Amino acid sequence: MSNFIDRVKIYVKSGHGGKGCMSFRREAYVPKGGPDGGDGGKGADVIIRADKQLGTLIDLKYQQNYFARSGEQGRGKQQTGADAADVIIRVPMGTVVHLVETGEVIADMDQDGMDFVAAHGGRGGKGNAFFKTATNQAPRHAQPGEDGEEITLFLELKLLADVGLVGFPNAGKSTLISRISAAKPKIADYPFTTLTPVLGMVKPEGRPGFVVADIPGLIENAHKGAGLGFEFLRHVERTTILLHLVDVSGIVPGDPVENFRKINQELELYSPELIKKYMAVAATKIDAVIPEHLAALEKHCRGAGYEFFPISAVAGEGLDQLLSFLSDRVEEGRKLRRGEDEKMGS
């Protein structure tokens, strides 16, 4: 069974606030001892925290219920009860938190160390010392603590990558990512060798690095559940660039131009916004190329305005030009996002 889990439902319940204490001072030689009941402690929050060291929601798959402790009750001598320690749920960067009841997105955990309070702990109740006034010297009541919150959440992981690789099974995505990064996906000559998304960090010499996501292969009619369906397409929704890999060696059956159109149609059926992303095309396996396949694909792509790169990941041919282009495009996207963030912050 795969250890890659990218969707999970959890139930969280924060702690109740501690009860306030009703107490009166009782000491020898101290006449008229007054109220001295302390406040209750705060109940624990349940906090979701983004952690860049994590890559899957598998831990939450096997622990789906989270209960936080209540605050301690107040004590005499105006002693406040201790606050309960918060419960921290660590999730990978890129996790989106939804309300189960409505589907509303309530948090997007896109920065390392980001905290989101999923359920607030109740405040502690006031002890009777709090209620002492000039006209009420001996209050005989204290507050109960506030109740905590409980909620059911749906967590969905969308990998944070700069470049998403898409294409038919055996188009060469796994070979490419294994060549340009330290990622080691399974590579074989049969469909669906990649059954889960794979992330790789690419560091072109003298240029900014970027993250590539190898998305398991689509096939025609994926939107109807064929092949791996849309199981992992959510992981390309955040990418800056889509790199469409098209086999021109004849290993992938069919006409390369028609295969290119079919995958783009599946992307559009999944999300009209996805097909609007910037896309470049890499013609793969040119070390074993069928020349007419390469010529027809290049003519189609250049005519449609796509940047086009003939490559062989096995032989290393064309990779320097491709990586330089991707690095530049990713950096342009980052600068654009920084500018938008600055405008929003001003």
C-alpha positions in Angstrom: 0.0 0.0 0.0 1.2 3.5 -0.8 2.4 5.7 2.0 1.3 8.8 0.1 -1.9 10.1 1.6 -3.2 13.5 0.4 -6.8 13.7 1.7 -8.1 12.9 5.2 -10.9 13.9 7.5 -10.2 14.7 11.1 -12.3 15.6 14.2 -10.9 18.1 16.7 -12.1 19.2 20.1 -10.5 21.9 22.1 -10.3 22.0 25.9 -12.9 23.5 28.2 -11.9 26.4 30.5 -11.2 25.5 34.1 -13.8 26.4 36.7 -13.4 29.4 38.9 -12.9 28.7 42.6 -15.2 29.9 45.3 -13.2 30.2 48.4 -12.8 32.5 51.5 -9.7 33.3 53.3 -9.4 31.4 56.6 -6.5 32.2 58.8 -5.9 32.5 62.5 -5.8 36.0 63.8 -7.2 37.4 60.5 -10.7 38.7 61.1 -13.1 39.2 58.3 -11.2 37.0 55.8 -12.5 37.9 52.3 -13.1 35.9 49.1 -9.9 34.5 47.6 -11.1 32.1 44.9 -8.8 32.1 41.9 -9.7 31.9 38.2 -9.7 28.7 36.1 -7.1 28.1 33.5 -7.6 28.3 29.8 -8.5 25.2 27.8 -6.0 24.0 25.2 -6.3 25.1 21.5 -6.0 22.7 18.7 -3.5 24.1 16.3 -2.7 23.0 12.7 1.0 23.8 11.9 2.6 23.6 8.4 5.9 21.7 8.4 8.1 21.6 5.4 9.7 18.3 6.6 6.4 16.4 5.9 5.3 15.2 2.5 2.1 13.3 3.2 -0.9 13.3 5.5 -0.3 9.6 6.5 -0.1 10.3 10.2 -3.5 11.8 10.2 -4.9 8.8 8.3 -4.3 6.7 11.4 -5.1 9.3 14.0 -8.2 11.2 13.0 -9.5 12.3 16.4 -7.8 15.0 18.5 -9.0 16.0 22.0 -7.3 18.8 23.9 -7.2 19.0 27.7 -9.2 21.4 29.8 -7.7 24.1 31.9 -7.2 23.5 35.6 -9.7 24.7 38.2 -8.9 27.8 40.1 -7.8 27.4 43.8 -7.9 29.4 47.0 -5.5 32.1 47.9 -6.3 33.6 44.5 -4.3 31.0 42.7 -5.2 30.7 39.0 -5.5 27.3 37.5 -2.8 26.3 34.9 -3.6 26.7 31.2 -3.7 23.4 29.3 -1.0 22.8 26.7 -2.1 23.2 23.2 -2.4 20.3 20.8 -0.3 20.7 17.6 -1.2 18.9 14.5 1.6 19.0 11.9 0.8 18.9 8.2 2.8 19.3 5.0 3.1 22.7 3.4 0.4 23.0 0.8 -2.3 21.5 3.0 -5.8 23.1 2.5 -8.2 23.0 5.4 -11.9 22.7 4.6 -15.0 22.7 6.8 -16.7 19.3 6.2 -20.2 20.7 6.5 -19.9 23.4 3.9 -16.7 22.6 2.0 -15.5 26.2 2.8 -11.7 26.7 2.7 -10.8 28.1 6.1 -7.0 27.9 5.9 -4.3 27.4 3.3 -1.1 26.2 5.0 1.4 27.5 2.3 4.2 28.7 4.6 6.6 26.7 6.8 5.7 27.2 10.5 2.3 28.7 9.7 -0.2 28.1 12.5 -4.0 28.0 12.2 -6.1 27.6 15.3 -8.7 25.0 14.3 -10.5 25.0 17.6 -10.1 27.6 20.3 -9.9 26.5 24.0 -12.5 27.8 26.4 -11.6 30.7 28.7 -11.3 29.9 32.4 -14.1 30.9 34.7 -13.6 33.7 37.2 -13.2 32.9 40.9 -15.3 34.6 43.5 -12.4 37.0 44.3 -13.1 38.6 41.0 -16.6 39.6 42.0 -15.8 41.3 45.2 -17.1 44.9 45.3 -17.7 47.6 47.9 -21.3 46.5 48.1 -20.7 42.8 47.8 -17.9 42.0 50.2 -18.5 38.2 50.2 -19.6 37.0 46.8 -20.6 33.3 46.9 -20.4 32.4 43.3 -17.8 31.7 40.7 -18.0 31.1 36.9 -17.8 27.7 35.2 -15.2 27.6 32.4 -16.2 28.2 28.8 -16.8 25.2 26.7 -14.2 24.3 24.0 -15.0 24.0 20.3 -15.5 20.9 18.3 -15.3 20.6 14.5 -14.8 18.1 11.7 -12.3 19.2 9.0 -11.3 17.9 5.6 -7.6 18.3 4.9 -6.4 18.2 1.3 -2.7 18.3 0.3 -1.8 20.2 -2.8 1.9 19.9 -3.4 3.8 23.2 -3.7 5.8 22.9 -6.9 7.0 25.5 -9.4 6.8 23.2 -12.5 4.2 20.4 -13.0 5.1 17.6 -15.5 2.0 16.3 -17.4 1.7 13.8 -20.2 0.6 10.3 -21.1 2.1 7.3 -19.2 5.6 6.5 -20.5 6.0 10.0 -21.9 9.3 10.2 -20.0 8.3 12.3 -16.9 10.0 9.9 -14.4 13.2 9.7 -16.4 13.4 13.5 -16.7 12.8 14.2 -13.0 15.4 11.5 -12.1 17.9 13.1 -14.4 17.5 16.8 -13.4 17.0 16.3 -9.6 17.8 13.9 -6.8 14.3 12.4 -6.9 14.3 8.6 -7.6 10.9 7.7 -9.1 10.3 4.1 -10.3 11.0 3.8 -14.0 9.9 1.0 -16.3 8.5 0.4 -19.8 4.9 -0.1 -18.7 2.1 2.4 -17.9 1.6 3.9 -14.5 5.0 3.2 -13.0 4.5 6.4 -11.1 1.5 5.8 -8.8 2.0 8.8 -6.5 3.3 12.4 -7.2 7.1 12.8 -6.9 8.8 16.1 -6.0 12.3 16.9 -7.1 14.5 20.0 -6.4 16.3 21.2 -9.5 19.4 23.4 -9.1 20.6 24.6 -12.5 24.2 25.9 -12.3 24.3 29.7 -11.7 20.5 30.0 -11.7 17.8 29.9 -9.0 16.5 26.5 -8.1 13.0 25.3 -8.5 10.7 22.4 -7.5 9.3 20.0 -10.1 6.4 17.7 -9.5 6.0 14.5 -11.6 2.3 13.9 -11.7 1.1 10.3 -12.5 0.2 9.8 -16.1 -3.2 10.8 -17.5 -4.9 9.0 -20.3 -7.9 9.9 -22.5 -11.2 9.8 -20.6 -9.5 10.4 -17.3 -12.4 12.7 -16.4 -14.6 9.5 -16.6 -12.4 7.6 -14.2 -10.1 5.9 -16.8 -6.6 5.2 -15.7 -5.7 7.1 -12.6 -8.5 9.5 -13.3 -8.0 13.0 -11.7 -6.6 11.5 -8.5 -3.5 13.7 -8.5 -4.3 16.7 -10.7 -4.9 18.9 -7.7 -1.1 18.8 -7.3 -0.6 20.9 -10.4 -3.1 23.6 -9.5 -0.5 25.6 -7.7 2.3 25.4 -10.2 3.7 28.3 -12.1 4.4 26.3 -15.3 3.0 23.1 -16.8 5.6 21.2 -18.8 3.8 18.9 -21.2 6.0 15.9 -22.2 5.1 14.3 -25.5 6.8 11.1 -26.7 8.1 11.3 -30.3 9.7 7.9 -30.4 6.6 5.9 -31.0 6.8 4.1 -27.7 3.6 5.8 -26.6 0.9 4.7 -29.1 -0.8 7.2 -31.3 0.0 10.5 -33.1 2.0 12.9 -30.9 -0.1 15.9 -31.9 -3.3 14.1 -31.1 -1.9 12.8 -27.8 -1.0 16.4 -26.9 -4.5 17.6 -27.6 -6.1 14.7 -25.7 -4.1 15.5 -22.5 -4.9 19.2 -22.7 -8.6 18.3 -23.1 -8.4 16.3 -19.9 -6.7 19.1 -18.1 -9.5 21.5 -19.2 -12.2 19.1 -18.2 -10.7 18.9 -14.7 -10.4 22.7 -14.4 -10.8 25.5 -17.1 -8.3 27.5 -15.0 -5.7 24.8 -15.2 -5.4 24.9 -19.0 -4.9 28.7 -18.8 -1.6 28.2 -16.9 1.6 28.9 -18.8 2.6 25.7 -20.7 5.7 24.7 -22.5 6.2 21.5 -24.5 9.1 19.0 -24.4 9.3 16.4 -27.2 10.9 13.5 -25.4 13.1 10.5 -26.4 14.7 12.2 -29.4 17.5 9.7 -29.1 15.0 7.3 -30.7 13.0 9.8 -32.6 10.6 9.2 -35.5 11.5 12.3 -37.5 8.0 13.0 -38.9 6.5 12.8 -35.4 9.0 15.4 -34.2 8.4 17.7 -37.2 4.6 17.5 -36.9 4.6 18.2 -33.1 7.0 21.1 -33.4 5.0 22.7 -36.2 1.8 22.4 -34.2 3.2 23.7 -30.9 5.1 26.6 -32.4 2.1 27.5 -34.5 0.0 27.6 -31.3 2.6 29.8 -29.5 4.1 27.2 -27.2 7.8 27.2 -26.3 9.2 23.9 -27.7 12.1 21.8 -26.5 13.3 18.6 -28.1 15.0 16.6 -25.4 16.4 13.2 -24.5 16.6 12.7 -20.7 18.6 9.5 -21.2 21.2 11.1 -23.4 21.0 14.5 -21.6 20.3 16.2 -25.0 18.5 19.6 -24.8 18.3 19.6 -21.0 20.5 22.7 -20.4 18.3 24.8 -22.6 15.1 23.5 -21.0 16.3 24.0 -17.4 17.5 27.6 -18.2 14.1 28.4 -19.7 12.2 26.9 -16.7 14.4 28.7 -14.2 13.8 32.0 -15.9 10.0 31.5 -16.1 9.8 30.4 -12.5 11.8 33.4 -11.3 9.5 35.7 -13.3 6.5 34.1 -11.6 8.0 34.6 -8.2 8.7 38.3 -8.9 5.2 38.8 -10.0 3.8 37.1 -6.9 6.1 39.2 -4.7 4.8 42.4 -6.4 1.2 41.3 -5.8 1.9 40.5 -2.2 3.5 44.0 -1.7 0.5 45.7 -3.2 -1.8 43.8 -0.9 0.3 44.6 2.1 0.5 48.4 1.3 
